[in-house]
Amino acid sequence: MASISVASIKETLRQELRDAGWHSRGYLPHLNRGEIVQTVTFRLADSLPQTVLERWRSEVAKDSLANADAVLRRRIEHYLDQGYGSRALRDARVAAMVQESLQHFDGDRYRLSAWVVMPNHVHMLVIPDLEWSLSRIMKDLKSFTSHEANKILRQTGQFWMEDYFDRCVRDAKHFANAIAYIENNPVKAGLCEKASDWKSSSAWFRERS
């Protein structure tokens, strides 16, 4: 019986993921299958040094594909909560612009269930419209907000990290947990005492609706 290489097994797994609607940019899997609830995180270009990211990739490389992604995602989220980098989203003008941009296409290109604009990254929970893929939504959103942010800050250069990571929400419990995680991110990061205190979030809006 011919032996099967590890590379062959990994490629078969990747093909199965692609056949199911997954595609990959770099180290993060993404899903575009119409109206599926997804959590999305995107971050500033200087929020996580590339050298740190490469070291983490190397450290988790021996894990299974699914586990490696989960481990890497947790490390990234923990690092982002430390608030490294320029923290340009801490500027109230920039945060407000990003938040308004998230809300602008709510009910049109997607349904926005929760969001939070942190000092160096953004979390949101969305259901893309059938006619709008998540990748197209993110491309347009990041393109517009990066241009506007640079104008506000009177600077040039890359504003957002090119990639983002998303995760499919499995069920109602996962949906509720995702909202809680997103809205409590400022509390966890020590930026406020309760979720509704953070103006750049769905929790703040819900408290006052």
N, C-alpha and C positions, 0 to 999 in steps of 0.2 A: 504494500500500500504506500503510495507516494505521500511524503510529509507535506504539511500545509504550513507555510510561513506565517509569522505574526503579522507581517505587512499585508499578506493576503487576507487574513481575517479582518484586520482593521479596514481594509478597502471594501470588503463585503459589507461590513457594518455601515460604513459611510454611504454606500450605494443604497442600502435599505432605508437609511434616513432620508436620502434625497428622494427616493421613490415615494416616501410618505409625506413629502412636502417640505423637508428641511433642506437648507443650504448653509454653507459655512463661509465666513469671512475671517480668515486668521484662526484664532483659537476659540471663537464663540459660535455656537449653533444658533440659527434663527429660523423661525417658522412663519411661513406665509400661506395660510389656508383659509382666507376669507374671514368670516365673522367669528373669530376665536378670541376669547379674552386673554390678554397678555399683559404681563408686567414688563416695563421697559426702563432701563437705566442708561443715561448718557452723561458724559463728564467733560470737564474742561481739559484742554490739551496738556496743561501743565500740572494736572492733579495727581498724576502717577508717573514717576520716572520710568522710562523704557527699560533701563537696566534692572529695576526692581521687578518689572513685569516679566522680563526674559528669565530672570532667576527663578521666579515662581513657576513659569512654564516648564523649566528644566526639572524642578523638584517634583512636579506632579505628573511628569511624562510617563512614569511607569504605572500609573493608576489606569483603571478602565476608562474608556472614553466618557461615560456618564459621570463617574465619580470625579475624574480630573476636572471636569467643567464645574461641578458643584464646589469642589475645594477651592478652585481658582476664583470663582464668583464670590465666595465668602471672604476670601482674603482681600479682594478688590474692595468690596463693600466696607469691610472693617477699616481699610486704609483710607478710603474716601471720607469716612466719618471723622477722621483725625483732622481734616480741614487743611491739607497741604496744598501748596501752589499759590497762585495769585488770589484765589477766592473771589474772582470777579463778580460772581453772583451774589456776593454779600452787599454789593452796591444796590441800593433800593431801586434805582432807576432801571438797572439791567434786570434785576429779579422781576420787577413789575412787567417789563416788556416780554420776558420769557413766559411768564404766567399768562399774560394776555394772548400771546401767540398760541399757547396750549389750548386756551379756551375758544379761540377764534373759529376753529373748524370742528368744535364739538357739535355733534348732531348732523354734520355734513360729511366729512371724511372719516370720522370715527366717533364713538361715544366715549367720553372721558368720565371715568368713575372715581378716580382719586389721583392726586398729584402732590408733589412737594418740590420746591426749588431750594436746594441746599446751597451753601457757599461755593462748592466746587462740582456739584453734580445735580442731576434731576431724576426723580422717580415718577413714573406715571402708570396708571392701570387703564388700559384702553381696549375697545372692541373695534377693530378696523372695519370700515364699510366694505362690502363685497367688491366694490369697484376700485378700492384703494389698498394696495399692498402695504404692509408695515414698512418695508424698505423705502417705498416711495414717500410715505408720510414722513419718515425720519429724515430723508434726504432734503425735502422741501423745508421742513421745520428747522433743521440745523443750518441750512443755507441762509434762510431769512434772518434767523436770530443772531447768527454769527456776524452778519453784515451790520445789523442794527446795533449790536453790542459794541462792535469796534467803533462805530460812529459815536456812540454815547461816551465811550472811554477815550476817544481820540487816539486810537491806536490802530495798528495793522497786524496782519499775521493770522495764523491759525488760532481759532477760538475754541472750538470743540475738538475732542479726540475723534478721529474718523469713525471708529467703530462704536457700537453700542451693544448692550446685551439684553435679551428678552427671555421670558419664560412663560410657557403656556399655563394658564390656570386650570386646574383639574376639575374642581367641583365647588359647591357653595362654601364649604369650610375653608378651602384654599383661597377663595375669593375674599372672604371676610378677613382672613389672616393677612392677605396681601394689602388690603386697605389699612389695617392696623399697623403693619410694618411701615408702609409708606408714610402715613400721617404721624407716626410716633418717631420717625427718624430724627427730627430736630431735638426731641426730648432725650433720646438715646445718646445723641452727640453732645448733650449738655448745653444746648443753645436756648432752651426755654423750659418752663416748668410743666406745661401741658400742651398737647398738640394744637389746640385751638388758639394758642398765643402766637403761633407762627403765621404771619400774614401771607406768605407765599405758599399757601397750601389749601387743599380742599377742606381740611378740618376747620380752618379759620372761616371759610365761606359758609360751611354747613352750620356752624355755631351761630351765625348771624342771619341765616335765611329764615 
